[in-house]
Structure formats: structure tokens, C-alpha cells
Amino acid sequence: MSNKEKYDNSFLSALSIKKGVIKDSLEYNSIPEWDSIGHMSLISELEKNFSISIETDDVIDFSSYEKGKEILKKYKINI
């Protein structure tokens, strides 16, 4: 499975959304599923799927689908 597939699957699983909802423009609170609880589920799913521990500052900065890709680069994960 590619990193992009792992990344997308993390969103699908954590937020219980359909694949069509995932777009580069997807942002925190832009859909009801991505609220504060959904956000923490997403972070947890990403940590599990990529075997990393995301720092608190990065959890806070993770504000969109695109921003998440940038943040994961810090952990040597290219999407």
C-alpha cells in the first residue's frame, strides 16, 4: 500500500467519510465529521498507520488535507 493510500485510508477510517469527500481543499471543520473529536481520531489513525508519534504543535497545525501532507514530511513520510 502506498503512503497516499495509507493517508487517504486514515481519513476514511477516522472520519467515517466516503472517498469522494477527500479533496486537496478538505479542511478542519469544513465537514461535520472533522470536528475536534474526529481530528484526534485522525491523528491517532495516522500515528498507527505510519508508526509515528505526532508532536502536539503538529496536531494543532494539522488544519487541512494539504497541510497534513506537509507535516508528515517532517516525519520522513512523503505522500
Order of alpha helices (4+ residues) and beta strands (2+ residues): alpha-alpha-alpha-alpha
